[in-house]
Amino acid sequence: MALALAALQACQFLSPYRPLIRTRYGLALLLFAAGLFLNLFAAIYTVSGAVSQMDTGRKAAHLERQLARATA
């Protein structure tokens, strides 16, 4: 977030050209942002799935032991 704000601060000289940039490059910028979002979402989803399934058997055994103690 800080990097984005710093980039916006550095690009203030482009402010008068905002309508021109939107009309000429708006679709390309939108497609780039959508592709970036999808790739980041897929990467985070993949990593979180791999991390959450790590040592699943050991976690399940631990949970079963806790449930057995609670019911006993």
MARPATI-871406 format. One record per atom (N, C-alpha, C): x, y, z. Coordinates in steps of 0.001 Angstrom, whole numbers, plus 500000, padded with zeros to 6 digits. Layout:
XYZ
...
***
This chain:
500823498824500000
500000500000500000
500874501249500000
501938501193500786
502842502331500841
503537502547499496
503876501454498825
504506501578497509
503544502188496488
502285501804496557
501299502367495634
501118503857495882
501070504248497137
500931505672497446
502167506461497017
503340505874497184
504558506548496745
504580506699495223
504105505677494515
504055505755493048
503062506823492599
501928506897493277
500951507930492931
501501509322493197
502244509453494261
502848510748494595
503879511146493533
504632510163493054
505671510449492071
505092510746490683
503880510277490413
503275510444489090
502253511574489035
502367512561489897
501420513668489889
501504514496488611
502633514460487952
502776515244486726
501883514712485608
501367513478485755
500481512904484743
499016513309484936
498718514030485980
497342514393486300
496624515115485164
497236516057484462
496510516715483357
496177515764482201
496899514670482089
496698513739480979
495780512572481354
495137512655482501
494292511555482982
493210511155481988
492440512075481413
491410511647480439
492012510962479213
493136511458478738
493788510857477579
494273509443477894
494843509271479069
495340507947479469
494178506970479605
493070507427480182
491906506536480343
491327506116479005
491215507042478056
490604506687476779
491515505794475945
492801506070475951
493712505290475113
494114503957475745
494388503961477037
494962502779477690
494072502198478779
492837502677478890
491945502222479949
491668500731479900
491356500216478712
491060498792478579
492292497949478898
493446498353478406
494670497605478677
495005497614480170
494822498758480815
495078498835482252
494090497982483037
492841497982482615
491826497169483275
492120495681483123
492487495268481922
492824493858481699
494067493447482480
495055494330482548
496256494033483325
495918493888484803
495097494798485321
494721494730486737
493922493462487023
493024493084486123
492235491866486310
493133490629486273
494067490593485329
494996489460485254
495889489370486475
496366490502486940
497190490521488149
496402490026489350
495156490482489492
494314490033490597
494092488529490539
493767488007489358
493515486569489236
494763485750489535
495915486197489058
497151485462489329
497506485494490810
497365486636491453
497649486713492883
496662485876493682
495385485903493300
494390485089493986
494713483605493836
495073483175492636
495398481774492414
496640481364493196
497637482229493257
498854481902494008
498560481791495500
497803482728496030
497470482685497461
496605481464497761
495660481159496889
494798479991497073
495609478702497051
496551478600496138
497388477405496040
498272477247497267
498914478320497675
499809478254498832
499022477943500103
497868478570500274
497089478320501488
496575476883501513
496220476347500366
495790474946500309
496917473996500651
498103474282500160
499249473425500453
499634473508501928
499563474702502492
499942474878503895
498906474251504818
497631474380504477
496596473855505367
496539472335505322
497011471704504255
496980470248504165
498287469602504609
499227470415505040
500497469886505497
500292469169506831
500805467979506976
500709467174508199
499258466948508621
498393466662507669
496980466487507975
496745465281508867
497464464197508614
497283462990509422
497647463220510873
498731463920511108
499162464193512479
498162465100513183
497614466077512450
496624466966513041
495347466205513376
494941465309512488
493730464531512734
493920463618513940
495086463001514079
495350462131515226
495322462942516519
495880464124516499
495872464984517679
494435465353518053
493624465682517056
492235466030517302
491472464839517871
491714463653517343
491047462454517852
491441462174519297
492708462388519642
493136462194521041
492436463181521959
492320464432521514
491645465430522338
490170465089522520
489519464629521465
488114464252521569
487925463028522472
488860462095522390
488779460899523243
488932461284524713
489833462235525009
490000462689526408
488772463426526894
488147464211526014
486987465005526413
485783464126526701
485632463039525954
484477462164526149
484708461145527246
485963460889527587
486259459873528604
486087460383530007
***
